[in-house]
Amino acid sequence: MEYSTDAAETLALQALGWLVGNDDLLPVFLGASGASEADVKANATDPAFLAAVLDFLLMDDAWIIAFCDSANVRYDKISQARAALPGGAQMNWT
C-alpha cells in the first residue's frame, strides 16, 4: 500500500515529535541538518522538512527500530512514507 501525502506527513510529524523528545539524538539531527530548534518549530508542517526528518531516521536502522517500536509502526512504513514526500520518488537508472 502506498502512503498518501497526508498519511506520510502525519507519520513524519510523529517521527519529528519522537526526535525532539530524544535528548541524545536531537543534537545529532540538528547538526546533520543544520537546523536550529527554532527552525524545527517553524518548519514542522513543511513537507520537505518532514522528508528530511525521515531521511535522517533512514540513515541508521537502530533509529528506525527505536522510533517504530515506540510508535507501534512497522519498520517498512518509514521508507514508504518517505517515498510519498517531496524528493522521495525512486530513481530508475535503466
N, CA, C and O atoms as a GROMACS GRO file, in nm:
protein
  376
    1MET      N    1   0.083  -0.118   0.000
    1MET     CA    2   0.000   0.000   0.000
    1MET      C    3   0.088   0.125   0.000
    1MET      O    4   0.178   0.138   0.082
    2GLU      N    5   0.060   0.214  -0.091
    2GLU     CA    6   0.133   0.340  -0.094
    2GLU      C    7   0.074   0.437   0.007
    2GLU      O    8  -0.046   0.436   0.034
    3TYR      N    9   0.159   0.520   0.062
    3TYR     CA   10   0.116   0.621   0.157
    3TYR      C   11   0.060   0.740   0.081
    3TYR      O   12   0.113   0.780  -0.022
    4SER      N   13  -0.046   0.798   0.133
    4SER     CA   14  -0.092   0.927   0.082
    4SER      C   15   0.002   1.033   0.138
    4SER      O   16   0.072   1.009   0.237
    5THR      N   17   0.003   1.147   0.076
    5THR     CA   18   0.088   1.255   0.125
    5THR      C   19   0.049   1.292   0.268
    5THR      O   20   0.136   1.315   0.352
    6ASP      N   21  -0.081   1.299   0.295
    6ASP     CA   22  -0.126   1.336   0.430
    6ASP      C   23  -0.080   1.233   0.533
    6ASP      O   24  -0.032   1.270   0.640
    7ALA      N   25  -0.094   1.105   0.501
    7ALA     CA   26  -0.053   1.000   0.594
    7ALA      C   27   0.099   1.003   0.615
    7ALA      O   28   0.147   0.982   0.726
    8ALA      N   29   0.173   1.029   0.508
    8ALA     CA   30   0.319   1.037   0.518
    8ALA      C   31   0.361   1.155   0.605
    8ALA      O   32   0.452   1.143   0.688
    9GLU      N   33   0.294   1.269   0.587
    9GLU     CA   34   0.326   1.386   0.669
    9GLU      C   35   0.293   1.360   0.816
    9GLU      O   36   0.366   1.403   0.904
   10THR      N   37   0.183   1.290   0.841
   10THR     CA   38   0.145   1.258   0.978
   10THR      C   39   0.250   1.169   1.044
   10THR      O   40   0.289   1.192   1.158
   11LEU      N   41   0.295   1.066   0.972
   11LEU     CA   42   0.398   0.978   1.027
   11LEU      C   43   0.528   1.054   1.049
   11LEU      O   44   0.595   1.035   1.151
   12ALA      N   45   0.565   1.139   0.954
   12ALA     CA   46   0.688   1.217   0.969
   12ALA      C   47   0.678   1.314   1.086
   12ALA      O   48   0.776   1.337   1.156
   13LEU      N   49   0.560   1.369   1.108
   13LEU     CA   50   0.541   1.458   1.222
   13LEU      C   51   0.552   1.381   1.354
   13LEU      O   52   0.605   1.432   1.452
   14GLN      N   53   0.502   1.258   1.355
   14GLN     CA   54   0.521   1.171   1.472
   14GLN      C   55   0.670   1.147   1.496
   14GLN      O   56   0.718   1.153   1.608
   15ALA      N   57   0.742   1.120   1.387
   15ALA     CA   58   0.886   1.096   1.398
   15ALA      C   59   0.957   1.221   1.449
   15ALA      O   60   1.049   1.212   1.530
   16LEU      N   61   0.914   1.337   1.402
   16LEU     CA   62   0.974   1.461   1.449
   16LEU      C   63   0.949   1.480   1.598
   16LEU      O   64   1.039   1.519   1.672
   17GLY      N   65   0.828   1.452   1.643
   17GLY     CA   66   0.797   1.462   1.785
   17GLY      C   67   0.883   1.367   1.868
   17GLY      O   68   0.931   1.403   1.975
   18TRP      N   69   0.901   1.246   1.817
   18TRP     CA   70   0.986   1.149   1.886
   18TRP      C   71   1.130   1.200   1.892
   18TRP      O   72   1.198   1.189   1.994
   19LEU      N   73   1.175   1.255   1.780
   19LEU     CA   74   1.312   1.305   1.770
   19LEU      C   75   1.335   1.421   1.866
   19LEU      O   76   1.438   1.427   1.933
   20VAL      N   77   1.240   1.512   1.873
   20VAL     CA   78   1.251   1.627   1.963
   20VAL      C   79   1.257   1.581   2.109
   20VAL      O   80   1.323   1.644   2.192
   21GLY      N   81   1.188   1.474   2.140
   21GLY     CA   82   1.189   1.421   2.276
   21GLY      C   83   1.309   1.334   2.308
   21GLY      O   84   1.323   1.288   2.422
   22ASN      N   85   1.396   1.312   2.211
   22ASN     CA   86   1.512   1.227   2.231
   22ASN      C   87   1.635   1.315   2.254
   22ASN      O   88   1.693   1.368   2.159
   23ASP      N   89   1.674   1.330   2.381
   23ASP     CA   90   1.783   1.421   2.417
   23ASP      C   91   1.917   1.382   2.356
   23ASP      O   92   2.003   1.468   2.336
   24ASP      N   93   1.936   1.253   2.326
   24ASP     CA   94   2.062   1.209   2.267
   24ASP      C   95   2.066   1.229   2.116
   24ASP      O   96   2.170   1.263   2.060
   25LEU      N   97   1.954   1.209   2.052
   25LEU     CA   98   1.951   1.211   1.905
   25LEU      C   99   1.918   1.347   1.846
   25LEU      O  100   1.962   1.377   1.735
   26LEU      N  101   1.843   1.431   1.917
   26LEU     CA  102   1.807   1.562   1.864
   26LEU      C  103   1.930   1.645   1.826
   26LEU      O  104   1.932   1.703   1.717
   27PRO      N  105   2.034   1.652   1.910
   27PRO     CA  106   2.152   1.729   1.870
   27PRO      C  107   2.220   1.673   1.744
   27PRO      O  108   2.277   1.748   1.665
   28VAL      N  109   2.213   1.542   1.726
   28VAL     CA  110   2.270   1.480   1.606
   28VAL      C  111   2.192   1.525   1.483
   28VAL      O  112   2.250   1.560   1.380
   29PHE      N  113   2.059   1.524   1.494
   29PHE     CA  114   1.975   1.570   1.383
   29PHE      C  115   2.002   1.718   1.354
   29PHE      O  116   2.017   1.755   1.238
   30LEU      N  117   2.007   1.800   1.457
   30LEU     CA  118   2.032   1.943   1.435
   30LEU      C  119   2.167   1.965   1.367
   30LEU      O  120   2.178   2.048   1.276
   31GLY      N  121   2.268   1.893   1.410
   31GLY     CA  122   2.400   1.906   1.349
   31GLY      C  123   2.402   1.857   1.206
   31GLY      O  124   2.464   1.920   1.120
   32ALA      N  125   2.336   1.745   1.180
   32ALA     CA  126   2.336   1.689   1.045
   32ALA      C  127   2.254   1.772   0.948
   32ALA      O  128   2.288   1.784   0.831
   33SER      N  129   2.145   1.830   0.998
   33SER     CA  130   2.056   1.905   0.909
   33SER      C  131   2.093   2.053   0.900
   33SER      O  132   2.055   2.120   0.804
   34GLY      N  133   2.167   2.102   0.997
   34GLY     CA  134   2.198   2.244   1.002
   34GLY      C  135   2.082   2.327   1.056
   34GLY      O  136   2.088   2.450   1.056
   35ALA      N  137   1.978   2.260   1.103
   35ALA     CA  138   1.861   2.330   1.156
   35ALA      C  139   1.884   2.366   1.302
   35ALA      O  140   1.958   2.300   1.374
   36SER      N  141   1.818   2.473   1.344
   36SER     CA  142   1.817   2.510   1.485
   36SER      C  143   1.685   2.462   1.545
   36SER      O  144   1.596   2.417   1.473
   37GLU      N  145   1.674   2.472   1.676
   37GLU     CA  146   1.547   2.434   1.739
   37GLU      C  147   1.434   2.525   1.690
   37GLU      O  148   1.321   2.479   1.676
   38ALA      N  149   1.464   2.650   1.663
   38ALA     CA  150   1.363   2.742   1.609
   38ALA      C  151   1.322   2.699   1.469
   38ALA      O  152   1.204   2.709   1.432
   39ASP      N  153   1.419   2.651   1.390
   39ASP     CA  154   1.387   2.601   1.255
   39ASP      C  155   1.294   2.481   1.262
   39ASP      O  156   1.203   2.467   1.180
   40VAL      N  157   1.316   2.394   1.360
   40VAL     CA  158   1.233   2.275   1.376
   40VAL      C  159   1.088   2.318   1.398
   40VAL      O  160   0.997   2.266   1.335
   41LYS      N  161   1.069   2.413   1.488
   41LYS     CA  162   0.933   2.462   1.516
   41LYS      C  163   0.872   2.530   1.393
   41LYS      O  164   0.756   2.507   1.361
   42ALA      N  165   0.950   2.612   1.326
   42ALA     CA  166   0.899   2.688   1.213
   42ALA      C  167   0.866   2.601   1.092
   42ALA      O  168   0.779   2.635   1.013
   43ASN      N  169   0.936   2.489   1.078
   43ASN     CA  170   0.922   2.406   0.959
   43ASN      C  171   0.850   2.274   0.984
   43ASN      O  172   0.850   2.186   0.898
   44ALA      N  173   0.789   2.259   1.099
   44ALA     CA  174   0.726   2.132   1.136
   44ALA      C  175   0.613   2.091   1.042
   44ALA      O  176   0.577   1.973   1.037
   45THR      N  177   0.558   2.183   0.967
   45THR     CA  178   0.450   2.148   0.874
   45THR      C  179   0.495   2.153   0.729
   45THR      O  180   0.414   2.134   0.638
   46ASP      N  181   0.622   2.177   0.706
   46ASP     CA  182   0.677   2.182   0.570
   46ASP      C  183   0.708   2.040   0.522
   46ASP      O  184   0.792   1.972   0.582
   47PRO      N  185   0.642   1.994   0.416
   47PRO     CA  186   0.665   1.856   0.368
   47PRO      C  187   0.811   1.826   0.336
   47PRO      O  188   0.857   1.714   0.360
   48ALA      N  189   0.884   1.923   0.284
   48ALA     CA  190   1.026   1.900   0.253
   48ALA      C  191   1.107   1.880   0.382
   48ALA      O  192   1.198   1.797   0.385
   49PHE      N  193   1.076   1.955   0.486
   49PHE     CA  194   1.144   1.939   0.613
   49PHE      C  195   1.110   1.804   0.676
   49PHE      O  196   1.196   1.736   0.730
   50LEU      N  197   0.982   1.767   0.668
   50LEU     CA  198   0.940   1.637   0.721
   50LEU      C  199   1.009   1.524   0.646
   50LEU      O  200   1.043   1.421   0.704
   51ALA      N  201   1.030   1.543   0.515
   51ALA     CA  202   1.105   1.443   0.438
   51ALA      C  203   1.247   1.432   0.490
   51ALA      O  204   1.302   1.322   0.498
   52ALA      N  205   1.306   1.545   0.527
   52ALA     CA  206   1.442   1.544   0.582
   52ALA      C  207   1.447   1.469   0.715
   52ALA      O  208   1.546   1.403   0.746
   53VAL      N  209   1.340   1.479   0.794
   53VAL     CA  210   1.334   1.405   0.920
   53VAL      C  211   1.339   1.254   0.892
   53VAL      O  212   1.413   1.180   0.956
   54LEU      N  213   1.259   1.211   0.795
   54LEU     CA  214   1.258   1.067   0.761
   54LEU      C  215   1.391   1.026   0.698
   54LEU      O  216   1.440   0.917   0.725
   55ASP      N  217   1.448   1.112   0.615
   55ASP     CA  218   1.581   1.082   0.558
   55ASP      C  219   1.682   1.060   0.671
   55ASP      O  220   1.765   0.968   0.664
   56PHE      N  221   1.675   1.143   0.772
   56PHE     CA  222   1.767   1.130   0.885
   56PHE      C  223   1.748   0.995   0.955
   56PHE      O  224   1.845   0.924   0.982
   57LEU      N  225   1.623   0.960   0.984
   57LEU     CA  226   1.598   0.831   1.050
   57LEU      C  227   1.646   0.715   0.966
   57LEU      O  228   1.698   0.616   1.018
   58LEU      N  229   1.629   0.727   0.835
   58LEU     CA  230   1.668   0.618   0.745
   58LEU      C  231   1.820   0.598   0.738
   58LEU      O  232   1.866   0.501   0.677
   59MET      N  233   1.896   0.687   0.798
   59MET     CA  234   2.041   0.673   0.798
   59MET      C  235   2.089   0.561   0.891
   59MET      O  236   2.201   0.513   0.877
   60ASP      N  237   2.005   0.519   0.986
   60ASP     CA  238   2.050   0.421   1.085
   60ASP      C  239   1.935   0.329   1.123
   60ASP      O  240   1.831   0.374   1.170
   61ASP      N  241   1.954   0.200   1.102
   61ASP     CA  242   1.850   0.104   1.135
   61ASP      C  243   1.809   0.112   1.282
   61ASP      O  244   1.692   0.092   1.315
   62ALA      N  245   1.903   0.139   1.369
   62ALA     CA  246   1.871   0.148   1.512
   62ALA      C  247   1.773   0.261   1.540
   62ALA      O  248   1.687   0.248   1.627
   63TRP      N  249   1.786   0.371   1.467
   63TRP     CA  250   1.694   0.484   1.485
   63TRP      C  251   1.554   0.448   1.435
   63TRP      O  252   1.454   0.482   1.498
   64ILE      N  253   1.550   0.378   1.323
   64ILE     CA  254   1.420   0.335   1.269
   64ILE      C  255   1.352   0.241   1.370
   64ILE      O  256   1.234   0.257   1.401
   65ILE      N  257   1.427   0.146   1.418
   65ILE     CA  258   1.373   0.048   1.513
   65ILE      C  259   1.324   0.119   1.639
   65ILE      O  260   1.214   0.090   1.687
   66ALA      N  261   1.403   0.211   1.693
   66ALA     CA  262   1.365   0.280   1.817
   66ALA      C  263   1.237   0.361   1.797
   66ALA      O  264   1.146   0.356   1.880
   67PHE      N  265   1.229   0.436   1.686
   67PHE     CA  266   1.108   0.515   1.662
   67PHE      C  267   0.988   0.424   1.638
   67PHE      O  268   0.883   0.441   1.700
   68CYS      N  269   1.002   0.329   1.549
   68CYS     CA  270   0.890   0.242   1.514
   68CYS      C  271   0.840   0.162   1.634
   68CYS      O  272   0.719   0.145   1.650
   69ASP      N  273   0.930   0.114   1.716
   69ASP     CA  274   0.889   0.041   1.836
   69ASP      C  275   0.812   0.132   1.931
   69ASP      O  276   0.713   0.090   1.992
   70SER      N  277   0.856   0.256   1.944
   70SER     CA  278   0.788   0.348   2.036
   70SER      C  279   0.653   0.392   1.981
   70SER      O  280   0.561   0.420   2.058
   71ALA      N  281   0.640   0.399   1.848
   71ALA     CA  282   0.516   0.445   1.785
   71ALA      C  283   0.426   0.331   1.740
   71ALA      O  284   0.317   0.353   1.688
   72ASN      N  285   0.473   0.207   1.761
   72ASN     CA  286   0.398   0.089   1.717
   72ASN      C  287   0.370   0.094   1.567
   72ASN      O  288   0.256   0.076   1.522
   73VAL      N  289   0.476   0.118   1.491
   73VAL     CA  290   0.470   0.128   1.345
   73VAL      C  291   0.563   0.023   1.286
   73VAL      O  292   0.673   0.000   1.338
   74ARG      N  293   0.520  -0.041   1.179
   74ARG     CA  294   0.608  -0.138   1.112
   74ARG      C  295   0.729  -0.066   1.054
   74ARG      O  296   0.718   0.048   1.009
   75TYR      N  297   0.843  -0.132   1.057
   75TYR     CA  298   0.969  -0.072   1.016
   75TYR      C  299   0.966  -0.024   0.869
   75TYR      O  300   1.026   0.078   0.837
   76ASP      N  301   0.899  -0.097   0.783
   76ASP     CA  302   0.899  -0.061   0.641
   76ASP      C  303   0.813   0.062   0.611
   76ASP      O  304   0.818   0.115   0.500
   77LYS      N  305   0.735   0.107   0.707
   77LYS     CA  306   0.648   0.223   0.684
   77LYS      C  307   0.727   0.353   0.670
   77LYS      O  308   0.680   0.447   0.606
   78ILE      N  309   0.845   0.358   0.728
   78ILE     CA  310   0.926   0.480   0.718
   78ILE      C  311   0.965   0.506   0.573
   78ILE      O  312   0.949   0.617   0.523
   79SER      N  313   1.017   0.405   0.505
   79SER     CA  314   1.057   0.425   0.365
   79SER      C  315   0.936   0.446   0.275
   79SER      O  316   0.944   0.519   0.176
   80GLN      N  317   0.824   0.384   0.308
   80GLN     CA  318   0.702   0.405   0.229
   80GLN      C  319   0.652   0.549   0.245
   80GLN      O  320   0.612   0.612   0.147
   81ALA      N  321   0.655   0.599   0.367
   81ALA     CA  322   0.614   0.737   0.390
   81ALA      C  323   0.711   0.833   0.322
   81ALA      O  324   0.670   0.933   0.265
   82ARG      N  325   0.840   0.801   0.329
   82ARG     CA  326   0.940   0.888   0.266
   82ARG      C  327   0.916   0.900   0.116
   82ARG      O  328   0.934   1.007   0.059
   83ALA      N  329   0.875   0.791   0.054
   83ALA     CA  330   0.851   0.792  -0.091
   83ALA      C  331   0.735   0.883  -0.129
   83ALA      O  332   0.727   0.929  -0.243
   84ALA      N  333   0.645   0.909  -0.034
   84ALA     CA  334   0.527   0.992  -0.063
   84ALA      C  335   0.553   1.141  -0.042
   84ALA      O  336   0.467   1.223  -0.072
   85LEU      N  337   0.669   1.175   0.009
   85LEU     CA  338   0.702   1.315   0.036
   85LEU      C  339   0.793   1.370  -0.073
   85LEU      O  340   0.849   1.292  -0.151
   86PRO      N  341   0.810   1.502  -0.080
   86PRO     CA  342   0.892   1.562  -0.186
   86PRO      C  343   1.031   1.499  -0.195
   86PRO      O  344   1.099   1.482  -0.094
   87GLY      N  345   1.072   1.466  -0.316
   87GLY     CA  346   1.203   1.407  -0.341
   87GLY      C  347   1.211   1.259  -0.313
   87GLY      O  348   1.320   1.201  -0.317
   88GLY      N  349   1.098   1.197  -0.284
   88GLY     CA  350   1.100   1.057  -0.244
   88GLY      C  351   1.082   0.957  -0.357
   88GLY      O  352   1.084   0.836  -0.332
   89ALA      N  353   1.064   1.004  -0.478
   89ALA     CA  354   1.044   0.912  -0.590
   89ALA      C  355   1.168   0.828  -0.613
   89ALA      O  356   1.281   0.878  -0.609
   90GLN      N  357   1.147   0.701  -0.637
   90GLN     CA  358   1.258   0.610  -0.667
   90GLN      C  359   1.312   0.642  -0.805
   90GLN      O  360   1.235   0.657  -0.900
   91MET      N  361   1.442   0.652  -0.816
   91MET     CA  362   1.506   0.678  -0.944
   91MET      C  363   1.524   0.546  -1.018
   91MET      O  364   1.565   0.445  -0.960
   92ASN      N  365   1.495   0.547  -1.146
   92ASN     CA  366   1.516   0.430  -1.231
   92ASN      C  367   1.626   0.466  -1.329
   92ASN      O  368   1.606   0.548  -1.419
   93TRP      N  369   1.741   0.406  -1.313
   93TRP     CA  370   1.859   0.442  -1.392
   93TRP      C  371   1.870   0.362  -1.520
   93TRP      O  372   1.969   0.376  -1.592
   94THR      N  373   1.772   0.278  -1.549
   94THR     CA  374   1.782   0.198  -1.671
   94THR      C  375   1.698   0.256  -1.782
   94THR      O  376   1.695   0.200  -1.892
   0.00000   0.00000   0.00000
